C-alpha cells in the first residue's frame, strides 16, 4: 500500500516536471524566434551591447550619462567639465573607447540668459574629436558650423584622462590640483592635445571660413562683411594682425 502511494506520487511529480520543461522549451524558443515589439518605451538609459559584453552605443539622459572611456577603462563623468549637463547618444568601439556621439543641453539661467549646446562629433583612434558639428549659444554670443581638429597620433588621450581623474580625486588638495593643472596646460602648449584647424559656419551672424596653423592661430579668413554685404578674404600674421586682404 505504501509502495502504491509512493509510485502515484512519483508519477505525479514526473508529470508536473514534464509540463514545466515543456513550458520552458516552448517559451524559450518563441522568444528567440520573434523579437519583442513595443509601441512606446520610457527609459532613462538604453545600452546596446557588443559581442564582448561592453556597450557600443548608449542613449541616455544627463543623470545617467557615462564618463569617457579608453582602453576598456571607464572614467567618472565629472572629470570632463560640464559633461553632467548633457543627454544624448554616445558611440563606443569594440576596443572599449568612446569614439564620438551626439550630445545636447539647454539651460535657462535667468529671465534673460540661457545656454544651449548641440554637438555631434567623431573621434580619432585613441584620441579626442577630429570632426564636429556644433551649435553653441549663450544668449550673447553664438556660433554654428563645422569644426576640424588635428590630433597627435603618438600621444593617447588616456594620459590626459588619467591626469583629470587624479585631479578630481584630489580636489581638496590645492597643491596637487595646481600641479596637475600645470601639467595639462604645458601639454596643451606643446600641442599634445591637438588644435582646431578649420571652422566653416557662422559666428555672431557673420558667415565665414577660418583656416588655422598648427598652433591653432587663424591665418586666413573668408567672410561676408555685414556692412557692405560683400565677400572679403584676409590673411593674418603671428599676432593676429591683417597682413593682406582682398579686395583691398
C-alpha positions as CSV (number, residue, x, y, z in Angstrom):
1,X,0.0,0.0,0.0
2,X,2.8,2.3,0.9
3,X,4.6,1.4,-2.3
4,X,1.5,2.1,-4.4
5,X,1.1,5.6,-2.8
6,X,4.8,6.3,-3.4
7,X,4.5,5.3,-7.1
8,X,1.5,7.5,-7.6
9,X,3.4,10.5,-6.0
10,X,6.4,9.8,-8.2
11,X,4.3,9.6,-11.4
12,X,2.5,12.9,-10.5
13,X,5.8,14.6,-9.8
14,X,7.2,13.4,-13.2
15,X,4.1,14.7,-15.0
16,X,4.5,18.2,-13.3
17,X,8.2,18.3,-14.2
18,X,7.4,17.2,-17.8
19,X,4.9,20.0,-18.2
20,X,7.4,22.5,-16.6
21,X,10.1,21.5,-19.0
22,X,7.7,21.8,-22.0
23,X,6.7,25.3,-20.9
24,X,10.4,26.4,-20.6
25,X,11.2,24.9,-24.1
26,X,8.2,26.4,-25.9
27,X,8.6,29.9,-24.3
28,X,12.3,29.9,-24.8
29,X,12.1,29.2,-28.5
30,X,9.3,31.6,-29.0
31,X,11.3,34.4,-27.6
32,X,14.4,33.6,-29.7
33,X,12.3,33.3,-32.9
34,X,10.4,36.5,-32.5
35,X,11.6,40.0,-31.4
36,X,9.6,41.8,-28.8
37,X,7.5,44.7,-30.1
38,X,6.9,47.9,-28.2
39,X,4.8,50.9,-29.3
40,X,6.4,53.2,-26.8
41,X,9.1,52.9,-24.2
42,X,10.0,55.2,-21.3
43,X,13.7,54.8,-20.2
44,X,16.4,56.8,-18.6
45,X,19.2,54.9,-20.4
46,X,19.4,52.2,-23.1
47,X,22.7,50.3,-23.7
48,X,23.3,48.5,-27.0
49,X,25.9,45.8,-26.1
50,X,28.6,44.4,-28.4
51,X,29.8,40.8,-28.6
52,X,32.3,41.4,-25.8
53,X,29.6,42.5,-23.4
54,X,30.6,46.2,-23.5
55,X,28.3,49.0,-24.8
56,X,28.8,50.0,-28.4
57,X,26.0,52.7,-28.2
58,X,24.4,54.4,-25.2
59,X,21.2,56.5,-25.3
60,X,20.9,58.4,-22.0
61,X,19.6,61.3,-20.1
62,X,22.0,63.6,-18.3
63,X,21.6,61.9,-15.0
64,X,23.0,58.6,-16.3
65,X,25.4,59.8,-18.9
66,X,28.6,57.7,-18.7
67,X,32.1,59.2,-18.3
68,X,34.7,58.9,-21.1
69,X,36.3,55.5,-21.7
70,X,39.6,54.5,-23.2
71,X,41.3,51.1,-23.4
72,X,38.3,49.5,-21.7
73,X,38.6,51.8,-18.6
74,X,35.5,53.8,-17.6
75,X,36.2,57.2,-16.1
76,X,33.8,59.2,-14.0
77,X,31.7,61.8,-15.8
78,X,32.8,64.7,-13.7
79,X,36.4,64.6,-14.9
80,X,35.1,66.4,-18.1
81,X,33.8,69.8,-17.2
82,X,30.1,70.2,-18.0
83,X,29.5,66.6,-19.1
84,X,26.9,66.0,-16.4
85,X,24.6,68.6,-18.1
86,X,24.3,66.7,-21.4
87,X,21.9,64.0,-22.6
88,X,22.4,62.2,-25.9
89,X,23.8,59.3,-27.9
90,X,27.3,58.1,-27.4
91,X,29.4,55.8,-29.6
92,X,31.9,53.2,-28.4
93,X,34.3,51.0,-30.3
94,X,34.7,47.2,-29.6
95,X,38.1,48.2,-28.1
96,X,36.3,50.0,-25.3
97,X,36.9,53.6,-26.5
98,X,34.4,56.4,-26.8
99,X,34.5,57.3,-30.4
100,X,32.0,60.2,-30.7
101,X,28.4,61.0,-30.2
102,X,25.5,63.4,-30.3
103,X,25.0,65.4,-27.1
104,X,22.8,68.3,-26.3
105,X,21.8,70.6,-23.4
106,X,19.6,73.6,-22.9
107,X,19.6,75.5,-19.6
108,X,17.7,78.7,-18.8
109,X,19.8,80.6,-16.3
110,X,17.5,83.5,-15.6
111,X,14.9,85.6,-17.4
112,X,17.4,87.0,-19.9
113,X,20.2,84.4,-20.2
114,X,20.4,80.8,-21.2
115,X,22.9,78.2,-22.6
116,X,22.1,75.9,-25.5
117,X,24.6,73.4,-26.9
118,X,24.2,70.7,-29.5
119,X,27.3,68.8,-30.5
120,X,27.9,65.9,-33.0
121,X,31.4,64.6,-33.1
122,X,33.7,61.7,-34.3
123,X,36.9,60.8,-32.6
124,X,40.4,59.9,-33.8
125,X,41.8,56.5,-32.8
126,X,42.8,56.7,-29.1
127,X,42.3,60.4,-29.2
128,X,39.7,63.2,-29.0
129,X,37.3,64.5,-31.6
130,X,38.6,65.4,-35.1
131,X,35.2,66.3,-36.7
132,X,32.4,68.2,-35.0
133,X,29.1,69.9,-35.9
134,X,28.3,72.5,-33.3
135,X,25.6,74.9,-32.2
136,X,26.6,77.0,-29.2
137,X,24.6,79.9,-27.9
138,X,24.6,81.7,-24.5
139,X,22.2,84.5,-25.4
140,X,25.0,87.0,-26.1
141,X,27.3,85.1,-28.4
142,X,26.6,82.1,-30.7
143,X,28.1,80.1,-33.4
144,X,27.1,77.1,-35.5
145,X,29.2,75.2,-38.0
146,X,31.7,72.5,-38.9
147,X,35.0,72.2,-37.0
148,X,38.0,70.1,-37.8
149,X,40.9,69.3,-35.5
150,X,44.4,67.7,-35.9
151,X,45.3,65.3,-33.1
152,X,48.7,63.7,-32.4
153,X,49.0,60.0,-33.4
154,X,51.6,59.1,-30.8
155,X,50.1,60.5,-27.6
156,X,46.9,58.7,-26.4
157,X,44.2,60.6,-24.8
158,X,44.3,58.2,-21.8
159,X,47.3,60.3,-20.5
160,X,45.1,63.3,-20.2
161,X,42.1,61.3,-18.8
162,X,44.3,59.8,-16.1
163,X,45.5,63.2,-15.1
164,X,42.0,64.6,-15.0
165,X,40.8,61.7,-12.9
166,X,43.7,62.2,-10.4
167,X,42.9,65.9,-10.2
168,X,39.2,65.4,-9.4
169,X,40.0,62.6,-6.9
170,X,42.3,65.1,-5.1
171,X,40.2,68.2,-5.5
172,X,40.6,69.1,-1.8
173,X,44.4,69.1,-2.1
174,X,45.0,72.5,-3.8
175,X,48.7,71.8,-4.2
176,X,48.0,68.6,-6.1
177,X,45.4,70.2,-8.2
178,X,47.6,73.1,-9.2
179,X,50.5,70.7,-10.0
180,X,48.3,68.6,-12.3
181,X,46.7,71.6,-13.9
182,X,50.1,72.9,-14.8
183,X,50.9,69.5,-16.5
184,X,47.7,69.8,-18.5
185,X,48.5,73.4,-19.6
186,X,52.0,72.5,-20.5
187,X,50.8,69.6,-22.6
188,X,48.3,71.8,-24.3
189,X,51.0,74.4,-25.1
190,X,53.2,71.7,-26.6
191,X,50.3,70.7,-28.9
192,X,49.8,67.3,-27.3
193,X,46.0,67.7,-27.2
194,X,45.8,68.8,-30.8
195,X,44.4,72.0,-32.2
196,X,41.4,73.2,-34.3
197,X,42.5,73.7,-37.9
198,X,39.2,74.6,-39.7
199,X,35.9,76.3,-39.0
200,X,33.1,76.7,-41.5
201,X,29.9,78.3,-40.3
202,X,28.5,81.4,-38.7
203,X,29.8,83.3,-35.7
204,X,27.6,86.0,-34.3
205,X,25.8,86.3,-37.6
206,X,29.0,86.5,-39.7
207,X,29.3,83.7,-42.2
208,X,32.9,82.7,-42.5
209,X,35.6,80.1,-43.2
210,X,38.7,80.1,-40.9
211,X,42.0,78.3,-41.6
212,X,44.4,77.9,-38.7
213,X,48.0,76.9,-38.4
214,X,49.5,74.1,-36.3
215,X,49.3,76.4,-33.2
216,X,45.6,77.0,-33.7
217,X,46.1,80.6,-34.8
218,X,43.8,81.9,-37.5
219,X,45.9,82.7,-40.6
220,X,43.2,83.1,-43.3
221,X,39.5,84.1,-43.1
222,X,37.0,84.3,-45.8
223,X,33.8,86.1,-44.6
224,X,30.8,88.2,-45.6
225,X,31.0,91.8,-44.4
226,X,27.6,92.5,-42.9
227,X,28.0,96.3,-43.5
228,X,28.7,96.0,-47.3
229,X,27.2,92.5,-47.8
230,X,30.4,91.7,-49.8
231,X,32.8,88.8,-49.5
232,X,36.3,89.5,-48.1
233,X,39.4,87.5,-47.7
234,X,42.0,88.4,-45.0
235,X,45.4,86.9,-44.1
236,X,46.9,87.3,-40.6
237,X,50.3,87.4,-39.0
238,X,51.5,85.7,-35.8
239,X,49.9,88.4,-33.6
240,X,46.6,88.4,-35.4
241,X,47.3,91.5,-37.4
242,X,46.0,91.7,-41.0
243,X,49.0,91.4,-43.4
244,X,47.0,91.2,-46.6
245,X,43.4,91.3,-47.8
246,X,41.3,91.0,-50.9
247,X,39.7,93.3,-52.0
248,X,41.8,96.0,-50.5
